[in-house]
């Protein structure tokens, strides 16, 4: 199971007629998709089977997105996809994707990663053709659907800001 995506710690101190009081609390927040993931994990026999399930869902989503016209020539989603998914698995278990995707699940992770590669490649061009602008719009919209809104204090540094909001503004893309 993935670790929590957020951990909030707080201290409460009060002072009254009865004297000083102090207590500390910690709350962990998990991605909404992790409840369904837990159900799947319970049915699988080993850590290897859990990884294989993650792997297959990731691969299927990449293939589905490519059939829909998304693309990247980056080796991460082509010749080196096995190595890439192994790396993504570590981030998944760390809880990272519970922070930056809608569900924290393999499908949103795959969509986010492919969209980022596509956006980075297209936005590196000086100017875009009509077809490239349409492809960039499609990639930005995919990332928008897969990405979380982020906590208010994280938004200025987030991938959402850089790769959705800033790209839409720079290329005058519609949402």
N, C-alpha and C positions, 0 to 999 in steps of 0.2 A: 504494500500500500504506500502511496505517496505520503510524504510528510505534510504538515500543515503549510499553508501558503502565507498566512499571517499569524503572528503571535503578538498579542497585545498584553502588556503588563502595566499594572497601575498600583499605586499606593494610596491609601486613604489614611489621613491623620486628622484627628479631631481632639478638641479639648473642651471640657465642660466642667460643671460643678462636681461631677463624679470623677474627674481626672482625665488624663490623656489616654487616647485610644489610637491604636495603629493596626492596620491590616494590609496585606498585599494580596493581589489576585492576578491570575494570568488566564487568558482565554485564547484558544486556538481556533483559527478559521480554515476550513477546507473548501475546495472547489465543489460546486453543486453536483458535478458529475461523479464525484468520488463515491457517493452512496451506491450508484449502479456498479461502479468498478469493484467495490467491496463484494457485492453479490456475485460477480464473476470470479473473483479471486477465491471465494469460498468453494467454488465448484471445481477448481483446478487442482491438480495433484502436487505440483511442485513450483518452485520459483522459475524454473526453466519454461514450464508450460504457461505461466503468467506472462513472461517475456515474449514467448512465441505468439500469444494472443495479442499483445500490444503491437508486435511486429506486423502481424497479418493485417490488423486494422489500419495501421499506418500505411502499409503498402497498398491496400485496397483504396484508401482515400486518395493517395497520390495518383494512382491509375485512373480513378474516377475523374479527378480534376484535369488530368491530361486529356481525357476524352472530351471534356467540356471546353478544351482550347487553352487551358493554362499550360505554361511551359517554362522551362529554364534549361539552359545547357550546362548548368553548374553540376559538377560530378556528384555533389551531395545527394541529388535526387535522380541520379542516373547510375554511372558505373560504381560509385562509392556509397550507394544507398545503405548497404548493410552496416558499414562503419558509421554512417550518419545516424541511423536509427539507434545503434548502440549508444551513441553519445546522447541522443534525445531521451533515451530511457533513463539515463542518470539524472537529467534535469527533471524529468517526470517524477522520479522517486524523491527528489529533493523538494518537490512541491512548487517548483518554479512556474510550471505551466498552469497551476491552479491560480496563480497570480495574474497571468497575462493572457489567458484565453477564457472564452465564455464558460466552457465546461471542465477544462483540465484534461479532457479525454484525447485519445490518439487522433481522432478525426480533426478536431480543432487544432491540435499541434501540427499535423501534417499540412492543413490548409494555411495556417499561419506561416510556417516555414517556406512553403512553395510560393506563397504570395510575396513574402519578403524578398526572396531571390528574384522573382519576376519584377517587382517594383525597383529594386536596386539596379537591375540590368537596364530596364527601360529608362529610368530617370537619370542614368549617367549620360544619355545622349544630349547633345546641344539643342536639337530641335527634333520634334516627333512628327511622323506622318499621321494622317487621319487614322490609319489602321493601328499604328502604335499607340496613339492617344486612346483609342477605344480599348486596346488590350491593357493599357495602364489603368484605365478606369475600372475595368473588370477585376484586375488584380487588387486594386485599392479597396474595392467593394468586398472582395473575398476576405481581405485582411480585416476590414471593418466588421464583418459578420462573425469572424472567428475570435477577435480580440475582445478582451474585457475593457471596461472604461478606466480602470486603474483607480487607486485611491487618489483623492485630490492632491495630496502632497507629492505624488509620484508622476502625475500627468505631464508636467513640463519636460521630464527626462524620458518619457515612455516611448516605446515603438509606435504607439498610437499617434502621438504628437508628431514625430519625425516622418512616419511613413504613411499616415492617413491625412491628418490635418494639414501638415506642411506641404505634402505632395499635391493635395487637392488645390491648395491655394496657389502653389507655384505653377501648376499646369492648368489651372482654372477648370478643374474637373467637377462634374456634378456628383452629388451623393447618390 
